[in-house]
């Protein structure tokens, strides 16, 4: 969004492999004969494409029922099923997908995970950029009925992300409503190298953040909009793995934190005055998937840089 408009616990190798294995069945429900097409990423047809914007998110979880109950109670999302794939809506807007993956027997440490999709003009070209820059292809490009073409990758540090060319165009740039995704941040071991990687994949302009008291090191921009930030993982925090962390807008941060705990979620980072004036927190749902929550106020995105 325009400036004027607007952790995880350490995973074992087995937990990481569980997540990668989950991604291999990501699109299976969409390609099975007789399965219905999924809804497009925007309910407004013929929108322009906005390369570099994160336009969709998926949750892979070992307990879909628990995840749905949590997000319904916390954000008031509603749900619809398309074969084995669940789509969540905020009011009438499709906002994300969810799918079940059985946790490997004997590996209770495996947790669920969110990952986002970046709009790109050419999915196969993005795949070539990923592989040439040392990333990995987890799901080959394929067409999804009703949605478009998409693929899933891991960057050189192992952070998961997808790319998509939507047949309906992309959701417009507007100030997120409560319950919408409002921001996303990459936690990286080497913020500069990671920023350069995504510049090659999605065509971002990378802006180094030199503001004092910043909570990110680089800003990824396209078409005059800040799309994401990249933050170096503090060396003292060895429990955090490279990953994308999406944020949902909430009406009041303290109430959302309290409600998270009531719903058996976990507060990983409590609101702090020095962190966006106490208007942001990081939580995990009852199945372990981490995400951020943010109470919006004027200048919050500038402060996130």
RODO-2510 file (C-alpha; in nm, 4 decimals, decimal comma):
residues 305
     n   res          X          Y          Z
     1     x     0,0000     0,0000     0,0000
     2     x     0,1004     0,3604    -0,0412
     3     x     0,2625     0,5246     0,2584
     4     x    -0,0032     0,7966     0,2543
     5     x    -0,2858     0,5387     0,2485
     6     x    -0,2084     0,3677     0,4653
     7     x     0,9421    -1,6588     1,5673
     8     x     0,8498    -1,9157     1,5024
     9     x     0,9892    -2,1775     1,7335
    10     x     1,2767    -2,3717     1,5865
    11     x     1,1558    -2,6407     1,3440
    12     x     1,3387    -2,9653     1,3114
    13     x     1,4445    -3,1050     0,9776
    14     x     1,1481    -3,3406     0,9892
    15     x     0,9075    -3,0553     1,0524
    16     x     1,0451    -2,8715     0,7504
    17     x     1,0159    -3,1804     0,5320
    18     x     0,6578    -3,2236     0,6519
    19     x     0,5763    -2,8759     0,5230
    20     x     0,7510    -2,9355     0,1901
    21     x     0,5652    -3,2612     0,1500
    22     x     0,2413    -3,0765     0,2149
    23     x     0,3094    -2,8440    -0,0737
    24     x     0,3385    -3,1326    -0,3172
    25     x    -0,0341    -3,1978    -0,2755
    26     x    -0,1283    -2,8312    -0,2723
    27     x    -0,3085    -2,8320    -0,6059
    28     x    -0,4194    -3,1939    -0,6139
    29     x    -0,7847    -3,1059    -0,5369
    30     x    -0,7892    -2,8620    -0,8285
    31     x    -0,6687    -3,1063    -1,0900
    32     x    -0,8751    -3,4106    -0,9934
    33     x    -1,1501    -3,4890    -1,2413
    34     x    -1,4896    -3,3580    -1,1361
    35     x    -1,3589    -3,1144    -0,8742
    36     x    -1,5118    -2,7665    -0,8926
    37     x    -1,3033    -2,4654    -0,9954
    38     x    -1,1914    -2,2393    -0,7132
    39     x    -1,2943    -1,8737    -0,6966
    40     x    -1,0622    -1,6106    -0,8430
    41     x    -0,8453    -1,4071    -0,6067
    42     x    -1,0689    -1,1040    -0,6543
    43     x    -1,4456    -1,0796    -0,6854
    44     x    -1,4040    -0,7843    -0,9262
    45     x    -1,3385    -0,9122    -1,2774
    46     x    -1,0907    -0,7635    -1,5251
    47     x    -0,8824    -0,5836    -1,2631
    48     x    -0,5329    -0,4836    -1,3790
    49     x    -0,2445    -0,7044    -1,2755
    50     x    -0,0105    -0,5574    -1,0154
    51     x     0,3240    -0,7412    -1,0447
    52     x     0,5012    -0,7683    -0,7120
    53     x     0,1888    -0,7485    -0,4996
    54     x     0,1097    -1,0361    -0,2634
    55     x    -0,2375    -1,1316    -0,3841
    56     x    -0,3172    -1,4592    -0,2063
    57     x    -0,2172    -1,6743     0,0898
    58     x    -0,2558    -2,0416     0,1747
    59     x    -0,2473    -2,2209     0,5068
    60     x    -0,1261    -2,5804     0,5212
    61     x    -0,2468    -2,7304     0,8489
    62     x    -0,2759    -3,0680     1,0181
    63     x    -0,6030    -2,9650     1,1898
    64     x    -0,8259    -2,7787     0,9486
    65     x    -1,1268    -2,7757     1,1822
    66     x    -0,9279    -2,6131     1,4643
    67     x    -0,7797    -2,3562     1,2260
    68     x    -1,1195    -2,2627     1,0854
    69     x    -1,2699    -2,2220     1,4304
    70     x    -0,9792    -2,0008     1,5391
    71     x    -0,9878    -1,7666     1,2401
    72     x    -1,3660    -1,7442     1,2418
    73     x    -1,3649    -1,6447     1,6076
    74     x    -1,0690    -1,4052     1,5806
    75     x    -1,1258    -1,2368     1,2427
    76     x    -1,4869    -1,3330     1,1615
    77     x    -1,3793    -1,5067     0,8412
    78     x    -1,6371    -1,7345     0,6804
    79     x    -1,5560    -2,0417     0,4753
    80     x    -1,6591    -2,2356     0,1677
    81     x    -1,5320    -2,5712     0,0445
    82     x    -1,4146    -2,6579    -0,3037
    83     x    -1,3358    -3,0267    -0,2970
    84     x    -1,0537    -3,0691    -0,0460
    85     x    -0,9692    -2,6993    -0,0523
    86     x    -1,1233    -2,4413     0,1831
    87     x    -1,1512    -2,0756     0,0843
    88     x    -1,1866    -1,8113     0,3556
    89     x    -1,3753    -1,4859     0,2994
    90     x    -1,3633    -1,1555     0,4818
    91     x    -1,7157    -1,0243     0,4295
    92     x    -1,7664    -1,1062     0,0584
    93     x    -1,4001    -1,0973    -0,0416
    94     x    -1,1997    -1,4184    -0,0903
    95     x    -0,8882    -1,3733     0,1203
    96     x    -0,7006    -1,7032     0,1525
    97     x    -0,7115    -2,0788     0,1165
    98     x    -0,6634    -2,3622     0,3633
    99     x    -0,5953    -2,7304     0,3165
   100     x    -0,5335    -3,0275     0,5407
   101     x    -0,2129    -3,2259     0,5541
   102     x    -0,1788    -3,5151     0,7941
   103     x     0,1110    -3,4740     1,0339
   104     x     0,3758    -3,7418     0,9908
   105     x     0,3461    -4,0099     1,2570
   106     x     0,6084    -3,9744     1,5265
   107     x     0,6777    -3,6081     1,4501
   108     x     0,4590    -3,4006     1,6831
   109     x     0,6905    -3,1010     1,6403
   110     x     0,5645    -3,0416     1,2855
   111     x     0,3576    -2,7231     1,2728
   112     x     0,1249    -2,5591     1,0247
   113     x     0,2383    -2,2699     0,8069
   114     x     0,1122    -1,9707     0,6099
   115     x     0,2743    -1,8685     0,2810
   116     x     0,1843    -1,6020     0,0260
   117     x     0,1680    -1,5686    -0,3522
   118     x     0,3268    -1,2844    -0,5493
   119     x     0,1647    -1,1558    -0,8679
   120     x     0,3920    -1,2101    -1,1685
   121     x     0,3314    -1,1572    -1,5420
   122     x     0,4896    -1,4912    -1,6348
   123     x     0,5019    -1,7895    -1,3961
   124     x     0,7515    -1,9935    -1,5986
   125     x     0,9844    -1,6973    -1,6252
   126     x     0,9649    -1,6554    -1,2478
   127     x     1,0549    -2,0242    -1,2111
   128     x     1,3673    -1,9762    -1,4208
   129     x     1,4685    -1,6797    -1,2062
   130     x     1,4192    -1,8863    -0,8908
   131     x     1,6324    -2,1772    -1,0069
   132     x     1,9045    -1,9563    -1,1558
   133     x     1,9344    -1,7701    -0,8244
   134     x     1,9618    -2,0849    -0,6114
   135     x     1,5977    -2,1333    -0,5067
   136     x     1,3994    -2,4561    -0,5314
   137     x     1,0828    -2,5508    -0,7177
   138     x     0,8354    -2,7197    -0,4827
   139     x     0,5346    -2,7143    -0,7136
   140     x     0,5780    -2,6845    -1,0882
   141     x     0,3750    -2,4185    -1,2700
   142     x     0,0227    -2,5376    -1,3388
   143     x    -0,3132    -2,3955    -1,4306
   144     x    -0,5817    -2,3924    -1,1616
   145     x    -0,9409    -2,3819    -1,2934
   146     x    -1,1077    -2,0573    -1,1974
   147     x    -0,7890    -1,8949    -1,0710
   148     x    -0,5018    -1,8887    -1,3183
   149     x    -0,1469    -2,0222    -1,3229
   150     x     0,0637    -2,0616    -1,0113
   151     x     0,3715    -2,2310    -0,8678
   152     x     0,5345    -2,2726    -0,5274
   153     x     0,9045    -2,2229    -0,4501
   154     x     1,1552    -2,1958    -0,1666
   155     x     1,4112    -1,9166    -0,1743
   156     x     1,7820    -1,9938    -0,1164
   157     x     1,7350    -1,9662     0,2613
   158     x     1,4321    -2,1986     0,2599
   159     x     1,1495    -1,9442     0,2977
   160     x     0,8363    -2,0668     0,1170
   161     x     0,6410    -1,8523    -0,1293
   162     x     0,4270    -1,8843    -0,4379
   163     x     0,3774    -1,6868    -0,7568
   164     x     0,0561    -1,6455    -0,9514
   165     x    -0,0797    -1,5035    -1,2748
   166     x    -0,4449    -1,4492    -1,1944
   167     x    -0,7035    -1,4832    -1,4719
   168     x    -0,9221    -1,2183    -1,3048
   169     x    -0,6526    -0,9601    -1,2468
   170     x    -0,5313    -0,8703    -0,8979
   171     x    -0,7035    -0,7200    -0,5933
   172     x    -0,6804    -0,3428    -0,6118
   173     x    -0,4518    -0,1355    -0,3912
   174     x    -0,6635     0,0011    -0,1096
   175     x    -0,6437     0,0439     0,2649
   176     x    -0,7055    -0,2967     0,4200
   177     x    -1,0267    -0,3372     0,6182
   178     x    -1,0318    -0,5154     0,9513
   179     x    -0,9811    -0,8850     0,8814
   180     x    -0,7839    -0,8229     0,5588
   181     x    -0,4143    -0,8836     0,5029
   182     x    -0,2419    -0,5507     0,5614
   183     x     0,1296    -0,6308     0,5396
   184     x     0,3893    -0,9016     0,4929
   185     x     0,7520    -0,9227     0,6057
   186     x     1,0333    -1,1588     0,5190
   187     x     1,2599    -1,2679     0,8040
   188     x     1,5979    -1,3521     0,6498
   189     x     1,9484    -1,4481     0,7558
   190     x     2,0904    -1,2165     0,4898
   191     x     1,8408    -0,9394     0,4161
   192     x     2,0445    -0,7918     0,1295
   193     x     2,0859    -1,1190    -0,0589
   194     x     1,7225    -1,2133    -0,0011
   195     x     1,6061    -0,8741    -0,1291
   196     x     1,8182    -0,9184    -0,4414
   197     x     1,6699    -1,2658    -0,4947
   198     x     1,3121    -1,1363    -0,4903
   199     x     1,4084    -0,8418    -0,7107
   200     x     1,5122    -1,0932    -0,9741
   201     x     1,1978    -1,3054    -0,9336
   202     x     0,9326    -1,0336    -0,9100
   203     x     1,1011    -0,7224    -1,0495
   204     x     1,0961    -0,5234    -0,7270
   205     x     1,2765    -0,1993    -0,6716
   206     x     1,4679    -0,2555    -0,3473
   207     x     1,4953     0,0418    -0,1143
   208     x     1,7366     0,0212     0,1773
   209     x     1,5801     0,1412     0,4994
   210     x     1,8098     0,3804     0,6841
   211     x     1,5547     0,5250     0,9258
   212     x     1,6494     0,5181     1,2944
   213     x     1,4730     0,2640     1,5171
   214     x     1,3599     0,0714     1,2104
   215     x     1,2091    -0,2774     1,2292
   216     x     1,3105    -0,3740     0,8742
   217     x     1,6215    -0,3417     0,6607
   218     x     1,4824    -0,3244     0,3057
   219     x     1,1521    -0,2350     0,1396
   220     x     1,0345    -0,4155    -0,1753
   221     x     0,8361    -0,1801    -0,3998
   222     x     0,6566    -0,1926    -0,7347
   223     x     0,4507     0,0657    -0,9233
   224     x     0,5129     0,3188    -0,6489
   225     x     0,3767     0,0966    -0,3723
   226     x     0,5609    -0,0655    -0,0859
   227     x     0,4766    -0,4362    -0,1183
   228     x     0,6787    -0,5990     0,1595
   229     x     0,9696    -0,5482     0,3943
   230     x     1,2735    -0,7647     0,4629
   231     x     1,4260    -0,7899     0,8074
   232     x     1,7493    -0,9497     0,9155
   233     x     1,6900    -1,2145     1,1793
   234     x     1,8728    -1,1028     1,4958
   235     x     2,1788    -1,3185     1,5515
   236     x     2,0770    -1,3660     1,9144
   237     x     1,7500    -1,5295     1,8091
   238     x     1,8551    -1,8691     1,6839
   239     x     1,4992    -2,0058     1,7065
   240     x     1,3696    -1,8085     1,4084
   241     x     1,3848    -1,9672     1,0646
   242     x     1,3770    -1,7689     0,7390
   243     x     1,0099    -1,7249     0,6518
   244     x     0,7427    -1,4886     0,5280
   245     x     0,5179    -1,3455     0,8001
   246     x     0,1816    -1,2012     0,6848
   247     x    -0,0155    -0,9522     0,8967
   248     x    -0,3931    -0,9115     0,9395
   249     x    -0,5505    -0,5800     1,0351
   250     x    -0,7442    -0,5858     1,3637
   251     x    -0,9584    -0,3105     1,5211
   252     x    -0,7745    -0,3119     1,8562
   253     x    -0,4471    -0,4912     1,9247
   254     x    -0,4879    -0,5653     2,2949
   255     x    -0,8328    -0,7161     2,2432
   256     x    -0,6990    -0,9325     1,9588
   257     x    -0,4108    -1,0554     2,1758
   258     x    -0,6476    -1,1415     2,4593
   259     x    -0,8855    -1,3193     2,2222
   260     x    -0,5957    -1,5173     2,0711
   261     x    -0,5133    -1,6592     2,4133
   262     x    -0,8789    -1,7353     2,4857
   263     x    -0,8935    -1,9350     2,1624
   264     x    -0,5881    -2,1453     2,2588
   265     x    -0,3553    -1,9589     2,0277
   266     x    -0,0081    -1,8421     2,1307
   267     x     0,1251    -1,4876     2,1510
   268     x     0,4819    -1,5095     2,0208
   269     x     0,5585    -1,1371     2,0400
   270     x     0,3456    -0,9155     2,2633
   271     x     0,2768    -0,5517     2,1731
   272     x     0,5652    -0,3279     2,2764
   273     x     0,5764     0,0536     2,2827
   274     x     0,8988     0,0532     2,0801
   275     x     0,7458    -0,1703     1,8097
   276     x     0,5090     0,0395     1,5951
   277     x     0,3869     0,2201     1,9074
   278     x     0,2513    -0,1022     2,0540
   279     x     0,0113    -0,1608     1,7639
   280     x     0,1514    -0,4898     1,6381
   281     x     0,1952    -0,8453     1,7688
   282     x     0,2930    -1,1876     1,6363
   283     x     0,0712    -1,4836     1,7176
   284     x     0,0325    -1,8499     1,6280
   285     x    -0,2939    -2,0337     1,5805
   286     x    -0,3635    -2,3538     1,7808
   287     x    -0,1910    -2,5626     1,5106
   288     x     0,1275    -2,3547     1,5242
   289     x     0,0940    -2,1362     1,2128
   290     x     0,2442    -1,7932     1,2814
   291     x     0,1101    -1,4620     1,1563
   292     x     0,1144    -1,0997     1,2591
   293     x    -0,1726    -0,8771     1,3677
   294     x    -0,1695    -0,4985     1,3343
   295     x    -0,3916    -0,2191     1,4577
   296     x    -0,3823     0,0451     1,1885
   297     x    -0,3083     0,4093     1,2541
   298     x    -0,1795     0,6846     1,0272
   299     x     0,1929     0,6420     0,9682
   300     x     0,2014     0,2763     1,0716
   301     x     0,3444     0,1578     0,7399
   302     x     0,6079     0,4293     0,7463
   303     x     0,7032     0,3128     1,0922
   304     x     0,7263    -0,0442     0,9659
   305     x     1,0041     0,0475     0,7283
***
